[in-house]
């Protein structure tokens, strides 16, 4: 709301000036309607007014009007999208200007309002009985040819999951794939909304994308190009959700995409993002669907899929493993020796038949060659192999592979399908519980808007990846009836990605926010902390995911001498899901702080979660902590609700 | 001190906002390995993930992903979609042809209008003649398509 009113002011200001220019220009530029068409135009306008079409919800969908305190305002920021000078805030004026524009003669058909506002045209024609034969441009031929060429038949909502080792990308992205008559998924067209920029400086990019300083555009590309980007280069598994749009609905959607071609709307990271803009397309496709007006504050792409499901539009989910996932699956079925062979092939083992003994079966050889070629392609996309070497090695592997016949089933079809993302827990978490710290009893309430904690249920998420925004904990100590803010984690990201023969990722963490440091005083004092770390993780099998990390810390707060302290140290631990319902995390962490009043912060902790379904869990934490010379034990039980 | 805190909050958000809702697109060449390229990133860069953010170029209604300059075999010069498909998917198609199955091979059959009934034969013929199709490591997409045609 704050931003809305802010932009409202800006619009008002610019409208007065553009109104003057508009009046001035209109005297010269707006072409006059042919004499014989004028009465017909008047009749159509009369019909529009009589039906009060400017109040029709579908008109508000097509122009993307959103309610503000003083009326409505379109979310679209590009002046090209409006035909009336005050079209951004005046639905009636915009509708009349649109009808008039259909009657304007033009030199190039593609510049006509009939082509530029294809969805508006179809709708107005349908509602008023407008006779196309009486317009200078009766139909948009280029659009009809385009539709005839691609013949869209189905629409799929596409959700690429997180990057390998980059939990921040868990937040995700959604796009649409429009399937064509030939039925091949690869030949579908992807429709995606993203920020347009040549900015390469990270910090300014991040800040600008949050405050809407970049224009966002839709782009339409072959789906296979998107798959290369997500599956082959970024290593993100993809979920495809088939939507039940009918052909007339798909046609309306395509008309609206045509309308939004090269139209800018300011990109906002939190709400007016890729997922939000896709809502527009679905609303245009199926009148009556309500999605965008249900967004308040922020929209997480995964939640947008749930909202679309709630509208009854999703009919099925299909999993598409990334190259990394395929490599892991191929390796999992081979002995250590054959995995080494595959590594050798990718590293350029040039022997005609690298399998010495006759004990390797053909199916094992096939799998070894497939692993070798996939891994070589992985190395290439990371820039670890030069192009000529890559081509020569790939050719060698594939030549040998082609002599071995077919494997038992296609690789992509055999990778086990993990839990589907929308079946996982919701992203908001509310927790309530109690515990003791030292010898004092407390009650605790926590609230967190996003997204996934290491100790949450991993179903639908990525194991070892944590992304937390704004996790706040309030504590009430019964003894003195005092309520304190125990913690406020602004960002808490952890990536524990296991290393193996094929992948050598660096595990890392970054945590920043307010916490408490304690000494003699049991309540402690609030400080602001920044705590990054890096290390390695291994999948030990039965003992779970084990990790070691080097960590540093910066504390800022009045309680510290000279207001700050810097620390260094490390942490280690292991984490395991013992059953599908029970997860355990054992950890030790020690940081030594200086330089003014040196002190140790040492903690040993056992954290457990018990899952009572996707959206409920109980966590039981016990920790022994030494800080500024005082040992204390803390234990607490929390009941967690995800919503 | 307030400034310091503000600076850290900003840094925190950068880490979180990286790689979201953004796209990259670059594609060069007509041979194997002409796929989007991403160099190895330092740890910090993985956190910031800045290099490939944002769409570059104004290809709103792109039909191919940048292989328009690849030469086209004369016989099927009219089938622009097939040419683009082979040029754009050289590596994945080579995988599938060597394996005798897969989605990229199925799509090739769709574009070449191979009847469903004879696709099995088509796939094994391509697999058995892999070396006739991919004649050298730096083979170009136009040659690949011409060689496939000659096997039909």
Interface residues (C-beta under 8 A of the other chain):
Chain A: X163 X165 X166 X168 X169 X171 X172 X173 X182 X183 X184 X185 X186 X187 X192 X193 X194 X195 X196 X197 X198 X199 X200 X201 X202 X203 X205 X206 X207 X209 X210 X214 X217 X218 X219 X220 X221 X222 X224 X225 X226 X228 X229 X232 X233 X234 X261 X262 X267 X269 X273 X274 X275 X301 X366 X370 X373 X374 X377 X380 X381 X382 X383 X384 X387 X388 X390 X391 X392 X394 X395 X397 X398 X399 X401 X402 X405 X406 X407 X410 X411 X412 X467 X469 X490 X491 X493 X506 X508 X510 X512 X513 X528 X530 X534 X554 X556 X563
Chain B: X1 X4 X5 X8 X9 X10 X11 X12 X13 X14 X15 X16 X17 X18 X19 X20 X21 X22 X23 X24 X25 X27 X31 X32 X33 X35 X36 X37 X38 X39 X40 X43 X46 X47 X48 X49 X50 X51 X53 X54 X55 X56 X58 X59 X60 X61 X62 X63 X64 X65 X81 X84 X85 X88 X89 X91 X92 X94 X95 X97 X98 X99 X100 X101 X102 X103 X104 X106 X107 X110 X111 X124 X127 X128 X130 X131 X134 X136 X137 X138
